[in-house]
Amino acid sequence: MVEELASLAQQAADRLAQGRVGAVVAAVAGDSVEIRGAGRAGGDEDRAPGAPGVPGADTLFEIGSVTKPLTALALARLAVNGVVELDEPLAALLPDGATIPTRGGAPILLRHLATHTSGLPRLPKGMYLRALLRPSTPDPYADCTAEVLLSGLARTRLGAEPGKRFRYSNLGAGLLGLALGHRTGTDYETLVTRQVCAPLGMSDTVVTVDGARAGRLARGHARPGRPVPPWHLADLAGAGGLHSTATDLAAFVRAQLDGGPAELAEAIRTSRAVEHRMSPFAWAHLGWTAHRLHPRQGSHLQIWHNGGTGGFSSFVGFDPEKRVAVVALANTRRAVDRAAFALLATLQAEHASRAR
């Protein structure tokens, strides 16, 4: 099985590297994890001696919105430990004087932020306008400081009553990270390190890449041959500001499959016990989207999140019933979802065939 898993991971990485600069794929089946890379961690423009070569298990990537499940797990752990409550209003965690919109008399609760049911728009107030006025700005989120976010929030109208409708919101996830940091008296990076990364041994999952890690950071590209500057999400980091590696994210999904260490086990259960139905076949957990495939496709359960920044794309998905998972990371903006879902479905089908 190990050789077969390694071959599947390499095939997926090779496929993703075509039309992109480089990619790394982790394939997980039971207790086995195989990580393979293809392409380049730098790019065709980086050919000097010592320039990054083929990306591997410990190459760092911007993971974009794959940050959100980690933010949500931090929420779940804080809730389990009594530091917050899932049904606590967002207003209770933000600085005094912050104005939080409501609709239909219903406040935004923390669970709404983690399930994209807050009614908040996708982006902070004024962000579209700033992008139009400064189209050449390489990082559209760079100005998203706490002051800017809270000022815009006071002028934001909700698109639906909180808790009623799924509406994907980077603003909501970012505010969740900001609020949890404020409650615990720390910044987002320290928050997610203490609550999630340290218990799982995810030592390379960080907001700030410096020191020795900087030499392992892949270079992002809008497309092959077109490198782009990194993104810094400022105080919206909880929505997509983390960097990580295939090694770390494989540890993250294995915890989802196996229940995780004792200090995280109840938080993992809590994150998946919360459920907002979007259709008979799709729903949201805290930080995750989930669906069950059509019976003709095996009725397999897929729980997942993808991500993208100006120069990177990412995917993490798993099936706790079959104990299989996939991580896919690329240093090109073009999405990796199709190949990642295909590999996840292959692993699910192979598990099913072995079980018969």
Disulfide bonds with the S-S distance in Angstrom:
none
